[in-house]
Amino acid sequence: MSKYYVQHIAGNYLRNVAKDMPLINVHDRFLHGTSREEFTEGYHALLSLMRQLYADIAQTPADFGMLLKEITDVYEKNVEYTNSNASLLRVPNLLYLLSTNAALDTNGALVVDGGVVSAEAKAFKITGMPALLAKLRDYAFDINDFGKAPTTGELLTITYADNRYLTTALKSMADALNELTLGDRRNPQNEWFYMMNPRLIENEQVKEPTPTFDNFLTALDTMQGECAAALHPILADNTKVIISKASLMRNEWICDYKLKQNKKMLAKLKSTQDILSVKLNLHNINQYMHKVKAMPEKIQHAIRTHGFECGGCNPKCSGGFAFEMNGANYNKCHCGSFVFTDVKTEDIAYFKQLISLELTI
């Protein structure tokens, strides 16, 4: 159980770093003279490093000088949560600025002027930068000694003892992100670097990766991932799937499923923190209410209580989801209705049934 926000946030970043990626499609311009086998070896070492860093921050945040604000509610959007996230990002941002501002020599060493490092760390608001640089030595980075802080004219030379090709992969990922964002330190696209997503380096002209269902699954625990994977085929077969990344710090991903024939939303899968939710837009629910009434009370209760009555607040509103259940009439607003949380494996069969009923009307 996490005590501090930064521990919980580190866990969110950790779950979004790919665990297994045997093949990567790196463009020639990012190889920096290495073979594809060598680069892939370095990239896998980089993935392992990022996972270890996030895991250790989650375990012992004080060792990294993290902001230690105790959790009151991980779902509340408060300034302590945001500041804790900024504290965590000092680590991946330091790796980014070290490599994107460095030259990569023929031996795979990153060489960068100390004054540039100090100036960029200030711009990134990386507090305690010298201590973080020293901390990287605990993770097999070989960084030459510097004074109280790196200074102009003092070259820092950075290698990685456990795999000489890791620095090449790191340099390529950082350079790709820099091209994508034009160095914008607050760009949401930076999260692709925090995930070390290899699709950043697939193309000669860097493009933002298009989120995939695999990204969504990576963000979920095993049980929730199995539930999402079981629902995805029946939804995807009948819809256009749009997957978006909202926030890594809150582990927010969204899968929208829009019907091909009329572009109406059929369903939405969403991860927020540790919760998978399933939203079904059951436009025709009243026509198969007799079958809904045969489902478990958990399903019926969510249908009756989740969401609010349609108030016609939008001039373009086509009306709510109208139905009768147990002698009561409902007209639920489309925005928040038919949302199922605390999803369990045994619920999936009923979700599939509801989807099939809706599609056959």
Secondary structure as the mmCIF struct_conf table of DSSP 4:
data_model
#
loop_
_struct_conf.conf_type_id
_struct_conf.id
_struct_conf.beg_label_comp_id
_struct_conf.beg_label_asym_id
_struct_conf.beg_label_seq_id
_struct_conf.end_label_comp_id
_struct_conf.end_label_asym_id
_struct_conf.end_label_seq_id
BEND BEND1 LYS A 3 LYS A 3
STRN STRN1 TYR A 4 TYR A 4
HELX_RH_AL_P HELX_RH_AL_P1 TYR A 5 ARG A 15
TURN_TY1_P TURN_TY1_P1 ASN A 16 ASN A 16
BEND BEND2 VAL A 17 VAL A 17
BEND BEND3 LYS A 19 LYS A 19
HELX_RH_3T_P HELX_RH_3T_P1 ASP A 28 PHE A 30
BEND BEND4 LEU A 31 LEU A 31
TURN_TY1_P TURN_TY1_P2 HIS A 32 GLY A 33
HELX_RH_AL_P HELX_RH_AL_P2 ARG A 36 GLN A 59
HELX_RH_3T_P HELX_RH_3T_P2 PRO A 61 PHE A 64
TURN_TY1_P TURN_TY1_P3 GLY A 65 GLY A 65
STRN STRN2 GLU A 70 GLU A 70
BEND BEND5 THR A 72 THR A 72
TURN_TY1_P TURN_TY1_P4 VAL A 74 TYR A 75
BEND BEND6 GLU A 76 GLU A 76
HELX_RH_AL_P HELX_RH_AL_P3 VAL A 79 THR A 100
TURN_TY1_P TURN_TY1_P5 ASN A 101 ASN A 101
BEND BEND7 ALA A 102 ALA A 102
STRN STRN3 ALA A 103 LEU A 104
TURN_TY1_P TURN_TY1_P6 THR A 106 ASN A 107
BEND BEND8 GLY A 108 GLY A 108
STRN STRN4 LEU A 110 ASP A 113
HELX_RH_AL_P HELX_RH_AL_P4 GLY A 114 ALA A 123
TURN_TY1_P TURN_TY1_P7 PHE A 124 LYS A 125
TURN_TY1_P TURN_TY1_P8 THR A 127 GLY A 128
HELX_RH_AL_P HELX_RH_AL_P5 MET A 129 LEU A 136
HELX_RH_3T_P HELX_RH_3T_P3 ARG A 137 TYR A 139
TURN_TY1_P TURN_TY1_P9 ALA A 140 ALA A 140
STRN STRN5 PHE A 141 ILE A 143
BEND BEND9 GLY A 147 ALA A 149
TURN_TY1_P TURN_TY1_P10 THR A 152 GLY A 153
STRN STRN6 LEU A 155 TYR A 160
TURN_TY1_P TURN_TY1_P11 ALA A 161 ASP A 162
TURN_TY1_P TURN_TY1_P12 ARG A 164 TYR A 165
HELX_RH_AL_P HELX_RH_AL_P6 LEU A 166 THR A 181
TURN_TY1_P TURN_TY1_P13 LEU A 182 GLY A 183
TURN_TY1_P TURN_TY1_P14 ARG A 185 ARG A 186
HELX_RH_3T_P HELX_RH_3T_P4 PRO A 188 ASN A 190
HELX_RH_AL_P HELX_RH_AL_P7 GLU A 191 TYR A 194
TURN_TY1_P TURN_TY1_P15 MET A 195 MET A 196
HELX_RH_3T_P HELX_RH_3T_P5 PRO A 198 ILE A 201
BEND BEND10 GLU A 202 GLN A 205
HELX_LH_PP_P HELX_LH_PP_P1 GLU A 208 PRO A 211
HELX_RH_AL_P HELX_RH_AL_P8 PHE A 213 THR A 218
TURN_TY1_P TURN_TY1_P16 ALA A 219 ALA A 219
BEND BEND11 LEU A 220 LEU A 220
HELX_RH_AL_P HELX_RH_AL_P9 THR A 222 ALA A 236
TURN_TY1_P TURN_TY1_P17 ASP A 237 ASN A 238
STRN STRN7 THR A 239 SER A 247
TURN_TY1_P TURN_TY1_P18 LEU A 248 ASN A 251
STRN STRN8 GLU A 252 LEU A 259
TURN_TY1_P TURN_TY1_P19 LYS A 260 ASN A 262
STRN STRN9 MET A 265 THR A 272
TURN_TY1_P TURN_TY1_P20 GLN A 273 ASP A 274
STRN STRN10 ILE A 275 LEU A 280
TURN_TY1_P TURN_TY1_P21 HIS A 283 ASN A 284
HELX_RH_3T_P HELX_RH_3T_P6 ILE A 285 TYR A 288
HELX_RH_AL_P HELX_RH_AL_P10 MET A 289 VAL A 292
TURN_TY1_P TURN_TY1_P22 LYS A 293 ALA A 294
BEND BEND12 MET A 295 MET A 295
HELX_RH_AL_P HELX_RH_AL_P11 GLU A 297 THR A 305
BEND BEND13 HIS A 306 GLY A 307
STRN STRN11 GLU A 309 GLU A 309
BEND BEND14 ASN A 314 ASN A 314
TURN_TY1_P TURN_TY1_P23 PRO A 315 LYS A 316
STRN STRN12 PHE A 321 MET A 325
TURN_TY1_P TURN_TY1_P24 ASN A 326 GLY A 327
STRN STRN13 ALA A 328 LYS A 332
TURN_TY1_P TURN_TY1_P25 HIS A 334 GLY A 336
BEND BEND15 PHE A 338 PHE A 338
STRN STRN14 VAL A 339 PHE A 340
BEND BEND16 ASP A 342 ASP A 342
HELX_RH_3T_P HELX_RH_3T_P7 THR A 345 ASP A 347
HELX_RH_AL_P HELX_RH_AL_P12 ILE A 348 THR A 360
#
